[in-house]
Amino acid sequence: MATVMDRNRDMNPNGDMNRNGDDQGVRYASGVGVGDPEVDAILQSESVRQRSTLQLIASENFASPAVLAAAGSVLTNKYAEGYPGRRYYAGNRFVDQMESLAKERLARLFGAEHVNVQPHSGSNANAAAYLALLEPGDTVLAMSLDQGGHLTHGSPVNFSGRLYDFVPYGVTAAGPDGERIDFDQVADLARRVRPKLIVAGATAYPRVIDPAPFRQIADEVGARFLFDAAHVAGLIAGGVHPSPFGVADVVTFTTHKTLRGPRGGAIACSEELAKGIDKAVFPGLQGGPLEHVIAAKAVAFGEALRPSFKQYAAAIVANAKALAASLESEGLRLVSGGTDNHLVLVDLRPFDEELSGKVAQEALEAAGIVANRNQIPGDPRSPFVTSGLRLGTAAQTTTGMGEPEMETIGRLIGRALRSRGDESATSAIADDVAGLCQKFPPPGAERP
């Protein structure tokens, strides 16, 4: 007897018979493609790339098959401007249930008073928080981009630096226990410029960021305190990083890095600020929310609530420490001398003064190792060239790799950097990388 899938799989969206035959319909039904040969070819190539190379970009991870399925669900069809119970369109009964579920799970995960799961990204979350807390031209204290901060922490080429008066703080000088956030500088600057907002959080800082000193400084000068937890949200959920929830006035974060969910953002705040934050997200900044992504966020928050997620978060940190030790044994200098979180920041200059981050990134990619160039504190090179590399362990930890594999990866990185320009040696390293990756496929590896 023909099933509904059998009857429908050969039909195109217009109701006509699929002239390309059964193959596309079967591929679509099995989740291996979308039925468009050109799109399928690209998806398949990317799937192969992810399965055969090492993913060490600190802001990336592998989402679970359940997260991927929710992100591709029928909720993509629904327009839902507004919030649960207060939508501008009809037909949102089940959308309201899904968004409410995502909010309930997120609030439970972090013990937050109020949450908003609608931001499309971490940058949008920061933009909304600024919109709620600041007026154009207000002074904000935040970490400088070249010291480890983010574009939305006041870069002059970003909306944040164009709309608000950001004053940057940085890290202490290199040395034993150096290259840490300079809290004396933060306090001195805060007393001098009297910011309306102090921002903590980073995109390339390999150490724990304690929210308590920021709270103390903010209270002293009468400033609000925002913690950008984009990179460490999963580590906070797993209990291996101090929690800023209940300490900061507002916490913004992404859902796709260490939290291992879909690409998107979220905001948590006190009940006092809830109305202003919600109005800043909608209608202040965004229109209709991506409810299919919010469904995927709900799945990810549910996964992060499981006891096994704490083990995963601890493994991320242990793997980062193992990778750091292996890189040091290869003669690479680590900014701050190591790591407390999911990432390692490498200063390439002592290894090879002529080796830039750009060249290193390209050499590693040729060998099947995907990382990104990154500025280091006091970097003499531009952000497009840099003197550093940023490496993260969240994605490969998701595949099941552990400390022995991290030690191997460190050696492969050393080999690749020394062999750059040697096509034969680079090809051999790429083969070794592919062999390692074959043993640890990402979840849902059969699906592009």
SETI-262837 format. One record per residue (C-alpha): x, y, z; residue in one letter. Coordinates in steps of 0.2 Angstrom, whole numbers, padded with zeros to 4 digits, always signed. Layout:
BEGIN
XYZA
...
//
This chain:
BEGIN
+0000+0000+0000M
+0007+0017-0005A
+0011+0028+0010T
+0008+0047+0010V
+0027+0049+0008M
+0026+0037-0007D
+0012+0048-0015R
+0020+0064-0011N
+0039+0062-0014R
+0038+0064-0033D
+0028+0080-0032M
+0036+0097-0034N
+0030+0112-0023P
+0018+0117-0038N
+0010+0100-0038G
+0017+0094-0054D
+0026+0078-0056M
+0045+0079-0053N
+0053+0077-0070R
+0069+0073-0062N
+0062+0056-0057G
+0062+0047-0040D
+0080+0049-0035D
+0077+0067-0028Q
+0061+0062-0019G
+0070+0048-0010V
+0085+0058-0005R
+0073+0072+0002Y
+0063+0059+0012A
+0079+0051+0019S
+0086+0067+0025G
+0102+0065+0014V
+0097+0080+0002G
+0084+0093-0003V
+0080+0087-0020G
+0090+0101-0029D
+0105+0093-0038P
+0116+0109-0037E
+0111+0113-0019V
+0113+0094-0014D
+0131+0094-0022A
+0136+0109-0011I
+0128+0102+0005L
+0136+0085+0002Q
+0153+0093-0001S
+0152+0103+0015E
+0146+0087+0025S
+0162+0078+0018V
+0173+0093+0024R
+0166+0093+0041Q
+0168+0074+0043R
+0186+0073+0036S
+0194+0089+0043T
+0197+0095+0061L
+0185+0109+0067Q
+0195+0119+0079L
+0186+0136+0077I
+0182+0141+0095A
+0165+0148+0090S
+0159+0133+0081E
+0151+0116+0086N
+0141+0101+0080F
+0123+0102+0083A
+0114+0086+0087S
+0102+0078+0074P
+0087+0084+0085A
+0093+0102+0084V
+0096+0101+0066L
+0078+0093+0063A
+0070+0106+0074A
+0079+0120+0064A
+0072+0113+0048G
+0054+0110+0054S
+0037+0117+0048V
+0039+0131+0060L
+0049+0140+0047T
+0032+0143+0038N
+0025+0153+0052K
+0026+0172+0055Y
+0025+0177+0073A
+0028+0195+0077E
+0026+0198+0095G
+0027+0187+0110Y
+0017+0172+0117P
+0000+0178+0119G
+0003+0195+0111R
+0006+0191+0092R
+0001+0202+0078Y
-0005+0187+0067Y
-0017+0173+0070A
-0013+0155+0070G
+0001+0155+0083N
-0006+0144+0096R
+0008+0131+0094F
+0021+0143+0091V
+0017+0151+0107D
+0019+0134+0116Q
+0036+0131+0108M
+0043+0148+0112E
+0036+0147+0130S
+0044+0130+0132L
+0061+0137+0126A
+0060+0151+0138K
+0055+0140+0153E
+0070+0128+0149R
+0082+0142+0147L
+0077+0151+0163A
+0078+0134+0172R
+0095+0131+0165L
+0103+0147+0171F
+0092+0151+0185G
+0087+0167+0176A
+0073+0179+0181E
+0068+0183+0164H
+0074+0177+0147V
+0071+0182+0128N
+0075+0169+0115V
+0071+0179+0100Q
+0088+0187+0095P
+0094+0181+0079H
+0112+0181+0084S
+0124+0186+0098G
+0127+0203+0090S
+0108+0206+0089N
+0107+0202+0108A
+0120+0215+0112N
+0112+0228+0101A
+0095+0225+0109A
+0103+0226+0127A
+0112+0242+0122Y
+0096+0249+0115L
+0087+0245+0131A
+0101+0252+0143L
+0109+0266+0133L
+0106+0282+0123E
+0117+0286+0108P
+0133+0294+0114G
+0133+0286+0131D
+0149+0280+0138T
+0153+0261+0139V
+0168+0252+0146L
+0172+0236+0137A
+0186+0224+0132M
+0196+0230+0117S
+0195+0220+0101L
+0214+0218+0100D
+0214+0212+0118Q
+0201+0198+0116G
+0185+0208+0115G
+0171+0207+0101H
+0166+0218+0087L
+0150+0223+0097T
+0161+0229+0111H
+0165+0245+0103G
+0174+0242+0087S
+0174+0258+0076P
+0168+0249+0061V
+0154+0241+0071N
+0137+0249+0075F
+0142+0249+0094S
+0157+0260+0091G
+0148+0271+0079R
+0133+0274+0091L
+0141+0274+0108Y
+0157+0281+0116D
+0166+0265+0120F
+0182+0266+0131V
+0192+0250+0130P
+0201+0240+0144Y
+0213+0226+0141G
+0225+0214+0149V
+0241+0214+0159T
+0258+0213+0152A
+0265+0196+0146A
+0274+0186+0159G
+0270+0174+0173P
+0252+0175+0177D
+0251+0189+0165G
+0239+0193+0150E
+0224+0192+0162R
+0211+0206+0163I
+0218+0221+0171D
+0205+0225+0184F
+0216+0239+0191D
+0214+0247+0174Q
+0195+0243+0173V
+0193+0251+0190A
+0203+0267+0186D
+0195+0269+0169L
+0177+0267+0177A
+0181+0280+0190R
+0188+0292+0177R
+0175+0291+0163V
+0160+0286+0174R
+0152+0274+0161P
+0134+0271+0160K
+0137+0252+0156L
+0152+0240+0159I
+0153+0225+0148V
+0162+0209+0152A
+0165+0195+0140G
+0177+0191+0126A
+0179+0181+0110T
+0198+0177+0112A
+0202+0176+0130Y
+0208+0159+0136P
+0205+0162+0155R
+0190+0162+0167V
+0181+0179+0168I
+0175+0182+0185D
+0159+0193+0185P
+0161+0198+0204A
+0175+0211+0202P
+0165+0219+0187F
+0149+0220+0198R
+0159+0228+0212Q
+0166+0241+0200I
+0150+0244+0192A
+0141+0247+0209D
+0155+0259+0214E
+0153+0270+0199V
+0134+0268+0197G
+0135+0259+0180A
+0124+0244+0174R
+0134+0228+0171F
+0132+0217+0155L
+0140+0200+0154F
+0143+0194+0136D
+0143+0175+0138A
+0143+0171+0120A
+0158+0159+0121H
+0156+0152+0138V
+0137+0149+0140A
+0139+0131+0138G
+0153+0131+0151L
+0142+0140+0163I
+0128+0128+0160A
+0140+0114+0163G
+0146+0121+0179G
+0164+0124+0174V
+0164+0143+0173H
+0158+0155+0186P
+0140+0160+0182S
+0136+0179+0179P
+0117+0175+0180F
+0110+0184+0195G
+0127+0195+0196V
+0126+0205+0180A
+0110+0216+0176D
+0110+0208+0159V
+0118+0192+0151V
+0119+0190+0132T
+0125+0175+0124F
+0124+0164+0108T
+0116+0147+0107T
+0128+0138+0095H
+0145+0139+0102K
+0149+0129+0118T
+0130+0128+0121L
+0129+0117+0106R
+0113+0123+0099G
+0107+0131+0083P
+0114+0148+0077R
+0106+0161+0087G
+0106+0172+0102G
+0097+0175+0119A
+0096+0187+0133I
+0093+0185+0152A
+0090+0199+0164C
+0081+0204+0180S
+0063+0207+0181E
+0066+0225+0183E
+0073+0226+0165L
+0062+0213+0157A
+0050+0225+0149K
+0064+0236+0142G
+0074+0222+0135I
+0058+0214+0127D
+0054+0230+0118K
+0071+0233+0112A
+0071+0216+0104V
+0054+0218+0096F
+0049+0230+0090P
+0065+0240+0093G
+0077+0229+0083L
+0069+0214+0075Q
+0053+0209+0066G
+0046+0192+0066G
+0056+0179+0076P
+0064+0163+0068L
+0052+0151+0077E
+0060+0136+0069H
+0077+0141+0076V
+0068+0145+0093I
+0062+0127+0092A
+0080+0121+0090A
+0085+0132+0104K
+0072+0123+0115A
+0079+0106+0110V
+0097+0112+0114A
+0092+0119+0131F
+0084+0103+0135G
+0100+0094+0130E
+0110+0106+0141A
+0099+0102+0156L
+0104+0083+0156R
+0117+0078+0168P
+0128+0072+0154S
+0130+0090+0148F
+0141+0093+0164K
+0152+0079+0159Q
+0153+0087+0141Y
+0158+0104+0148A
+0171+0097+0159A
+0178+0087+0144A
+0179+0103+0133I
+0190+0111+0147V
+0201+0096+0149A
+0203+0094+0131N
+0208+0113+0129A
+0221+0110+0143K
+0228+0095+0134A
+0229+0104+0117L
+0238+0118+0126A
+0251+0107+0133A
+0254+0098+0116S
+0256+0115+0107L
+0268+0121+0120E
+0278+0105+0118S
+0279+0109+0099E
+0287+0126+0104G
+0272+0137+0102L
+0269+0151+0115R
+0252+0152+0123L
+0244+0169+0127V
+0242+0169+0146S
+0252+0153+0147G
+0238+0141+0145G
+0219+0140+0146T
+0204+0139+0158D
+0191+0137+0146N
+0187+0130+0128H
+0200+0140+0118L
+0219+0142+0116V
+0226+0158+0109L
+0243+0156+0101V
+0257+0169+0099D
+0266+0163+0083L
+0281+0175+0084R
+0292+0165+0096P
+0289+0150+0085F
+0293+0159+0068D
+0294+0178+0068E
+0290+0178+0050E
+0274+0167+0052L
+0258+0177+0052S
+0241+0171+0058G
+0235+0172+0040K
+0248+0161+0033V
+0247+0149+0048A
+0228+0148+0045Q
+0230+0144+0027E
+0244+0131+0030A
+0233+0122+0043L
+0218+0122+0032E
+0228+0114+0018A
+0233+0100+0030A
+0214+0098+0035G
+0215+0108+0051I
+0202+0122+0052V
+0206+0136+0064A
+0207+0155+0063N
+0219+0169+0063R
+0217+0180+0078N
+0225+0196+0085Q
+0235+0194+0101I
+0237+0207+0115P
+0249+0221+0108G
+0249+0213+0090D
+0259+0223+0078P
+0250+0216+0063R
+0233+0221+0057S
+0217+0211+0061P
+0217+0204+0043F
+0235+0197+0045V
+0238+0195+0064T
+0252+0186+0074S
+0241+0173+0082G
+0229+0158+0080L
+0214+0154+0090R
+0210+0136+0093L
+0194+0129+0101G
+0190+0111+0107T
+0171+0112+0109A
+0167+0104+0091A
+0179+0090+0092Q
+0174+0086+0110T
+0156+0084+0103T
+0163+0070+0092T
+0170+0060+0107G
+0188+0065+0105M
+0198+0066+0122G
+0214+0071+0129E
+0225+0058+0119P
+0217+0065+0103E
+0221+0083+0108M
+0239+0078+0111E
+0239+0071+0093T
+0231+0086+0086I
+0244+0097+0094G
+0258+0087+0086R
+0249+0088+0069L
+0248+0107+0070I
+0266+0108+0074G
+0270+0097+0059R
+0259+0107+0048A
+0266+0124+0052L
+0284+0117+0050R
+0280+0109+0033S
+0270+0124+0026R
+0274+0125+0007G
+0279+0107+0006D
+0264+0099-0003E
+0270+0081-0001S
+0272+0084+0018A
+0255+0093+0019T
+0246+0080+0010S
+0253+0067+0022A
+0247+0077+0037I
+0230+0079+0029A
+0229+0060+0027D
+0233+0058+0045D
+0219+0071+0050V
+0206+0062+0039A
+0211+0045+0047G
+0208+0053+0065L
+0192+0061+0060C
+0185+0045+0053Q
+0186+0037+0070K
+0176+0051+0077F
+0162+0057+0066P
+0151+0071+0071P
+0133+0068+0076P
+0122+0065+0061G
+0137+0063+0050A
+0127+0055+0037E
+0116+0070+0034R
+0123+0085+0025P
//
